[in-house]
Amino acid sequence: MTWLVTGGAGYIGAHVVQKLVDAGHDVVVLDEATTGTHRLPPQVTLVQANLTQNQTLHRLFNDYDFQGVVHVAARKQVRESVEKPLFYWRENIGGLTNLLTAMQVHSVKNLVFSSSAAVYGQPQLGSDAIIAEDAHCNPINPYGATKLAGEWMAEALTVSDDFKVVALRYFNVGGAGNANLGDEYSYNLIPIVFDALEKNESPIVFGKNFETSDGTCIRDYVHVEDLADAHVSAVEYVSAAEPKFTAINIGTGKGSSVLEVMNMVAKVSGIEFEPKFVQARQGDPAALVADVSRAKELLNWVSQRSLEDIVRSAWLAKNP
Ligand code: UDP
C-alpha cells in the first residue's frame, strides 16, 4: 500500500519521503516542485501539481490505492502570512479542503498533518516554558491560524467520516539529512545566521531583555531527521488507531537560546563573530519548549540528535 506525501519535494517533505522509503513504504509525492525534484529518491513517483488542481487530485486518488496521506505541503512564512493573510488561508486551508474532499470521496481515512507550535501563540508559561498539547491554542499570526484551523477541519472528519488524524506540531526544525536535502531558504534563525556570515554581516539577535538565562529567546530546535522519523512512527500509529484526532508535539523537550545557537554556529563554522542586538520582534514569546511526553508514549519516538548535530549538518549541506 502506498502513502501520498504532499509537499514531498520540499525541505521537510523530502526528509519524510526518504525515511518512509527507508522504512519500506511505497510513496507517491504530490508537489508543485518548482524546486526540489533533486531531493527525491528515484523509486518515488512525483506528480507535479498543487492542491488547487482538483481534477489531478481525483485522478491521483483513482490511480492509487492510498493507505493514507502525509500532508506537508503548505505556505509557512510567518511574516508573509501577516502581509498576505488571504493567500495563506487560500493556500493552506483551500488546499487542505481539496485534499480532504478527495480523501473523503475515495475513502482514504488516514492523515498525518504537518501542524506547528505556532498554534500555541504566546502562551503564559511557567519558568520551565514547557508546553503540552492540551494547552490553550491562540495563534497570533495567520500562518498559525491556518494550522489550527487545519487541525479543526481534519478533526471534524474523525467524527463525520471516521478519519484517523495525527497532527504533528513541529517546533523549530533545522539541520539536514545529507548535503542534497538542506534547506535552501533562509527563513529561520540558523540559515539566516549562515547567510549573514556569508555576506560578512553581523547576525542579528531580536531582543536581549527576555526573562531567560541570557536574556535572549529560547526555542526547542529539533533535527529534521528526527522529525522525519516521527512521521514514520505517526504513519504506523495512525494506521493502527481508532478513528480519532491526536495532536502531538515534535520537539526535543530542551530549549536553546538565540545566543547558544549563535555560539554553536561559531563553533561549527570556525567563524568568530559579534552578533548585533536589535529590538525584540513583535509577538515573540520568551521561551517555547515542547512537552514531548505524548510523542514518547504514543509514537515511541524521542529525538536523538543534538543542537550541534543540527547546526553541523545544516552547515555541511550549505558548504559541501
Ligand atoms: N531570531 C533572531 N534573529 C534572526 C532570526 C530569528 O534572533 O535573525 C530569533 C527569533 O526571535 C526567535 C528564534 O530566533 O526567538 C527563532 O526564530 P525563527 O524565526 O527561526 O522561528 P520562530 O520560533 O519564530 O518560529
Boltz pocket constraint, residues with backbone or C-beta under 6 A from the ligand:
constraints:
  - pocket:
      binder: B
      contacts: [[A, 172], [A, 187], [A, 188], [A, 189], [A, 190], [A, 192], [A, 193], [A, 204], [A, 205], [A, 206], [A, 207], [A, 217], [A, 218], [A, 219], [A, 258], [A, 281], [A, 284], [A, 285]]
      max_distance: 6.0
